[in-house]
Amino acid sequence: MAGLLAWITVSAAHAQPVALSSFAEAPGNGVYAFPSWTPKSLGELMRGDKGAEGVNIVGHLFLPPGNDKVPAVVMVHGSGGVYPAELDYWPRQLNAAGIAVFVLDMFGPRGVRSTAEDQSQVPFAADVADSFAALKLLATHPRIDAGRIAAMGFSRGGTAVLRSAVEPVIAAQKLPAGLQYAAIVPTYSGGCSGIFRLVVRPGVFSKAPMLFVHGSADDYAPMAPCQDYAEKIRASGTPVEFAVIEGAQHKFDDDDPRRRFLARVTRTRADCPIEVDLDGFRAFDRRTGARLEGPAYKSALATCRDTGATVQGDAKARDQAAAAVIAFLKKTFGM
């Protein structure tokens, strides 16, 4: 059975996407293309999509067996694009728990394979726009409980799902009344430091429960800034949990167990002091609270950038992570 599922998964990855704007006719497992757009910045995302560049992105839908209504997870990939574990391991684990999975491919439709060495190829705000486009689409499926849809993002995708929980961003998305992500799972997220990190106060983040999942040995997106960020988000009123995967490197859920040092990937240093206030998009030093502008901002930004990081798949670590994610979702969704 595992071999058959793997064959089906590989076949689905190369299938021609079916274009649609609604899941109203309850299609089953498959690959679907649907409308999104490409905002160039968070500010443009919050101003709306008038005159913006449209694009059809792709989603791989994995439904659990049966005909009952189920919760779902929208899965947002990282800088390397969609990888095999997202089309096999994670859908198998979540489907077995009675949870549907919708895996997004945001790079392929934009003609990009990876942004690991050049993040400017796809704006980070486009990832967020795509996550909301997927939420709106998935909510139309008769088998999906629209009130129980989570967003789970890996690395760069962790940045996107954190932004998908920001109240002013949610308010700008033209969502149907009451629709928003009901749970957020940033997994080895890159969104906890630098220009991605927001000044946290009550009302910035939604009340959707969060589970941060992070390897303690991660040198690509170090864990400490995420622990600090998670604590601040929790203190602002959002329920937050943190699952530490001891000894795990970045991308611990990959199938490849080899430890690889990627010399040319770009990353943000753990000691980067920058955080951004959405009120006016002003930058501050999170250690001192001082405003960063002009030369001070440029100097801080220069010290934040670095290259080179380690990735390594670890079957035991990803099983531990999957158990934590499923337990969190079952609790959050009352399963």
C-alpha positions as CSV (number, residue, x, y, z in Angstrom):
1,M,0.0,0.0,0.0
2,A,2.8,2.4,0.8
3,G,4.4,1.8,-2.6
4,L,1.1,2.4,-4.3
5,L,0.6,5.7,-2.4
6,A,4.1,6.8,-3.3
7,W,3.3,6.1,-7.0
8,I,0.0,8.0,-6.8
9,T,1.8,10.9,-5.1
10,V,4.5,11.1,-7.8
11,S,1.9,10.8,-10.5
12,A,-0.2,13.6,-9.0
13,A,2.9,15.8,-8.8
14,H,3.2,15.7,-12.6
15,A,-0.5,15.8,-13.4
16,Q,-1.9,18.6,-15.4
17,P,-3.7,20.9,-13.0
18,V,-7.5,21.3,-13.3
19,A,-8.4,25.0,-13.4
20,L,-11.2,26.1,-11.1
21,S,-12.5,29.0,-9.0
22,S,-14.6,26.9,-6.6
23,F,-14.6,23.4,-5.1
24,A,-18.4,23.6,-5.0
25,E,-18.8,20.3,-7.0
26,A,-16.7,18.5,-4.4
27,P,-13.8,17.2,-6.5
28,G,-11.7,14.5,-4.9
29,N,-7.9,14.2,-4.6
30,G,-6.0,15.9,-7.4
31,V,-4.0,18.9,-8.6
32,Y,-5.9,22.2,-9.1
33,A,-5.0,25.6,-10.4
34,F,-6.8,28.6,-9.0
35,P,-6.5,32.4,-9.0
36,S,-4.1,34.4,-6.8
37,W,-2.0,37.5,-7.4
38,T,1.5,38.8,-6.8
39,P,1.8,41.8,-4.4
40,K,5.3,43.1,-4.3
41,S,5.2,44.1,-0.6
42,L,3.2,43.8,2.6
43,G,2.0,47.3,2.1
44,E,0.6,46.4,-1.4
45,L,-1.0,43.3,0.0
46,M,-2.8,45.4,2.6
47,R,-3.9,48.0,0.1
48,G,-5.6,45.3,-2.1
49,D,-5.2,43.8,-5.5
50,K,-6.3,46.6,-7.9
51,G,-4.3,46.5,-11.0
52,A,-1.9,43.9,-9.5
53,E,-0.4,41.0,-11.5
54,G,-2.7,37.9,-11.4
55,V,-1.5,34.3,-11.5
56,N,-3.0,30.9,-11.2
57,I,-1.2,28.9,-8.5
58,V,-1.4,25.2,-7.9
59,G,-2.7,23.1,-5.0
60,H,-2.5,19.4,-4.4
61,L,-5.6,18.2,-2.6
62,F,-5.5,15.1,-0.3
63,L,-8.8,14.1,1.3
64,P,-9.2,11.4,4.0
65,P,-11.4,8.5,3.0
66,G,-15.2,8.8,3.6
67,N,-17.9,11.4,3.0
68,D,-18.0,13.2,6.3
69,K,-17.0,16.9,6.8
70,V,-13.4,17.2,8.0
71,P,-10.9,19.9,9.0
72,A,-8.0,20.8,6.7
73,V,-4.4,22.1,6.6
74,V,-3.1,24.5,3.9
75,M,0.6,23.6,3.6
76,V,2.9,26.4,2.5
77,H,6.4,25.4,1.3
78,G,9.7,27.1,1.9
79,S,12.5,28.6,-0.3
80,G,13.2,25.3,-2.0
81,G,9.7,24.9,-3.3
82,V,7.5,21.8,-2.9
83,Y,9.5,18.7,-1.9
84,P,8.5,15.0,-1.6
85,A,7.6,14.9,2.1
86,E,5.0,17.5,1.5
87,L,3.3,15.3,-1.2
88,D,3.7,12.1,0.7
89,Y,4.7,12.0,4.4
90,W,2.6,14.9,5.6
91,P,-0.6,14.1,3.7
92,R,-0.3,10.5,4.9
93,Q,0.1,11.5,8.5
94,L,-2.7,14.1,8.5
95,N,-5.1,12.1,6.4
96,A,-4.8,9.2,8.8
97,A,-5.8,11.6,11.6
98,G,-8.9,12.6,9.6
99,I,-7.5,15.9,8.4
100,A,-7.5,17.0,4.7
101,V,-4.3,18.6,3.2
102,F,-4.0,21.2,0.5
103,V,-0.3,21.5,-0.5
104,L,0.4,24.8,-2.4
105,D,3.0,25.2,-5.2
106,M,3.6,28.9,-5.4
107,F,6.9,28.9,-7.2
108,G,6.2,26.6,-10.2
109,P,3.4,28.7,-11.7
110,R,5.6,31.8,-11.4
111,G,8.5,30.1,-13.3
112,V,10.7,29.8,-10.2
113,R,12.2,26.6,-8.8
114,S,13.9,27.9,-5.7
115,T,14.5,31.2,-4.0
116,A,17.1,30.0,-1.5
117,E,19.9,31.9,-3.1
118,D,17.8,34.9,-4.3
119,Q,14.6,35.6,-2.3
120,S,13.7,38.5,-4.6
121,Q,12.5,36.1,-7.3
122,V,9.1,35.9,-5.6
123,P,8.0,38.6,-3.2
124,F,7.3,37.3,0.4
125,A,3.9,39.1,0.3
126,A,2.9,36.8,-2.7
127,D,3.2,33.8,-0.3
128,V,0.7,35.4,2.0
129,A,-1.7,36.3,-0.9
130,D,-1.5,32.7,-2.0
131,S,-2.3,31.4,1.4
132,F,-5.5,33.5,1.6
133,A,-6.5,32.5,-2.0
134,A,-6.1,28.8,-0.9
135,L,-8.2,29.5,2.2
136,K,-11.0,31.0,0.2
137,L,-11.0,28.2,-2.3
138,L,-10.8,25.4,0.3
139,A,-13.7,26.8,2.2
140,T,-16.0,26.1,-0.8
141,H,-15.4,22.4,-0.7
142,P,-18.5,20.6,0.7
143,R,-16.3,18.1,2.6
144,I,-14.2,20.8,4.3
145,D,-15.3,22.5,7.5
146,A,-14.5,26.1,6.7
147,G,-14.3,27.0,10.4
148,R,-11.5,24.4,11.0
149,I,-8.8,25.2,8.4
150,A,-5.2,25.6,9.6
151,A,-2.1,27.1,7.9
152,M,1.2,25.2,8.2
153,G,4.3,26.7,6.8
154,F,7.9,25.5,6.5
155,S,10.8,27.9,6.7
156,R,9.9,30.8,4.3
157,G,6.4,29.4,4.5
158,G,6.5,29.8,8.2
159,T,6.9,33.5,7.6
160,A,3.8,33.4,5.3
161,V,1.5,31.7,7.8
162,L,2.6,34.0,10.6
163,R,1.6,36.9,8.4
164,S,-1.7,35.1,7.7
165,A,-2.5,35.5,11.4
166,V,-2.0,39.3,11.5
167,E,-5.3,41.1,12.1
168,P,-4.7,44.1,9.8
169,V,-3.6,41.8,7.0
170,I,-6.6,39.6,7.5
171,A,-8.9,42.6,7.4
172,A,-7.6,43.6,4.0
173,Q,-8.2,40.3,2.2
174,K,-11.9,40.5,1.2
175,L,-12.6,37.2,2.9
176,P,-16.2,35.9,3.3
177,A,-17.7,37.0,6.6
178,G,-16.1,35.1,9.5
179,L,-13.5,33.2,7.4
180,Q,-9.9,33.1,8.6
181,Y,-7.3,30.5,9.6
182,A,-8.4,28.7,12.7
183,A,-4.9,27.5,13.6
184,I,-1.3,28.5,12.7
185,V,1.7,26.1,12.6
186,P,5.0,27.8,11.8
187,T,7.5,25.0,11.3
188,Y,11.2,25.9,11.5
189,S,10.0,29.4,10.6
190,G,12.2,32.0,9.1
191,G,9.7,34.7,10.1
192,C,10.9,35.4,13.7
193,S,13.7,37.9,13.1
194,G,14.7,40.7,10.9
195,I,12.3,42.6,8.7
196,F,9.7,39.8,9.0
197,R,9.4,40.2,12.7
198,L,6.6,42.6,13.8
199,V,6.3,44.7,16.9
200,V,3.8,42.7,19.0
201,R,1.0,44.3,20.9
202,P,-2.7,43.2,21.6
203,G,-4.6,43.2,18.3
204,V,-1.7,42.6,16.0
205,F,-2.2,38.8,15.9
206,S,-5.5,37.0,15.7
207,K,-6.6,34.7,18.5
208,A,-6.1,31.6,16.3
209,P,-4.0,29.1,18.4
210,M,-0.4,28.7,17.2
211,L,2.1,25.8,17.4
212,F,5.7,26.7,16.7
213,V,7.7,23.5,15.7
214,H,11.5,24.0,15.6
215,G,14.7,21.9,15.7
216,S,17.1,22.9,18.5
217,A,20.1,22.5,16.2
218,D,18.7,24.7,13.4
219,D,21.4,27.1,12.1
220,Y,19.4,28.3,9.0
221,A,16.5,29.7,11.0
222,P,17.8,29.6,14.6
223,M,15.3,28.6,17.2
224,A,15.9,31.3,19.9
225,P,14.3,34.2,18.0
226,C,11.2,32.1,17.4
227,Q,11.0,31.2,21.1
228,D,11.2,34.9,22.0
229,Y,8.7,35.9,19.4
230,A,6.3,33.1,20.4
231,E,6.4,34.3,24.0
232,K,5.6,37.9,23.0
233,I,2.7,36.7,20.8
234,R,1.4,34.6,23.7
235,A,1.7,37.6,26.1
236,S,-0.4,39.7,23.6
237,G,-3.3,37.3,24.0
238,T,-2.9,34.6,21.4
239,P,-2.7,31.0,22.6
240,V,0.8,29.8,21.7
241,E,2.6,26.5,22.1
242,F,6.2,25.6,21.2
243,A,7.4,22.1,20.3
244,V,11.2,21.8,20.5
245,I,12.6,18.9,18.4
246,E,15.9,18.2,20.2
247,G,18.9,17.9,17.9
248,A,17.0,18.5,14.7
249,Q,18.5,20.6,11.9
250,H,16.6,22.7,9.4
251,K,14.2,20.8,7.1
252,F,14.3,17.8,9.4
253,D,11.2,16.5,7.7
254,D,13.1,15.9,4.4
255,D,13.5,12.3,3.1
256,D,17.3,12.8,2.7
257,P,19.1,11.9,5.9
258,R,22.5,13.3,4.7
259,R,23.7,16.4,6.5
260,R,24.3,19.1,3.8
261,F,25.9,22.5,4.2
262,L,24.4,24.9,1.6
263,A,27.1,27.6,1.2
264,R,25.1,30.0,-1.0
265,V,21.7,30.2,0.7
266,T,20.8,33.5,2.3
267,R,19.5,33.8,5.9
268,T,18.9,36.2,8.7
269,R,21.2,36.1,11.7
270,A,19.7,35.2,15.1
271,D,21.0,38.4,16.7
272,C,19.3,40.7,14.1
273,P,17.8,43.5,16.1
274,I,15.2,44.7,13.6
275,E,11.4,44.5,14.1
276,V,8.8,46.4,12.1
277,D,5.7,48.2,13.4
278,L,2.8,47.8,11.1
279,D,1.6,51.3,12.2
280,G,3.5,53.3,9.6
281,F,5.9,50.4,8.7
282,R,8.6,51.9,11.0
283,A,11.6,49.8,12.0
284,F,12.8,49.5,15.6
285,D,15.7,47.9,17.5
286,R,13.9,45.2,19.5
287,R,16.6,45.2,22.2
288,T,16.4,48.9,23.0
289,G,13.1,50.1,21.4
290,A,15.0,52.8,19.5
291,R,13.7,53.9,16.1
292,L,15.9,52.7,13.2
293,E,16.0,54.9,10.2
294,G,18.5,56.2,7.6
295,P,22.1,55.1,8.3
296,A,21.1,53.3,11.5
297,Y,18.6,51.1,9.7
298,K,21.0,50.4,6.8
299,S,23.7,49.4,9.3
300,A,21.4,47.1,11.2
301,L,20.1,45.6,8.0
302,A,23.7,44.9,6.8
303,T,24.5,43.1,10.1
304,C,21.4,40.9,9.8
305,R,22.4,39.2,6.5
306,D,24.4,36.1,6.3
307,T,24.9,33.1,4.0
308,G,25.4,29.4,4.5
309,A,23.3,26.9,6.5
310,T,22.8,23.2,7.3
311,V,19.9,21.0,6.3
312,Q,19.3,17.4,7.2
313,G,16.3,15.0,7.2
314,D,15.6,13.0,10.3
315,A,12.9,10.4,10.3
316,K,12.6,10.3,14.1
317,A,12.5,14.1,14.4
318,R,9.7,14.4,11.8
319,D,7.7,11.7,13.4
320,Q,8.0,13.6,16.7
321,A,7.0,16.8,14.9
322,A,4.0,15.1,13.2
323,A,2.8,13.7,16.6
324,A,3.0,17.2,18.1
325,V,1.2,18.8,15.1
326,I,-1.6,16.2,15.1
327,A,-2.1,16.4,18.8
328,F,-2.3,20.2,18.6
329,L,-4.8,20.2,15.7
330,K,-7.0,17.6,17.3
331,K,-7.1,19.6,20.5
332,T,-7.7,22.9,18.6
333,F,-10.4,21.4,16.3
334,G,-12.1,19.4,19.1
335,M,-11.5,16.0,17.3
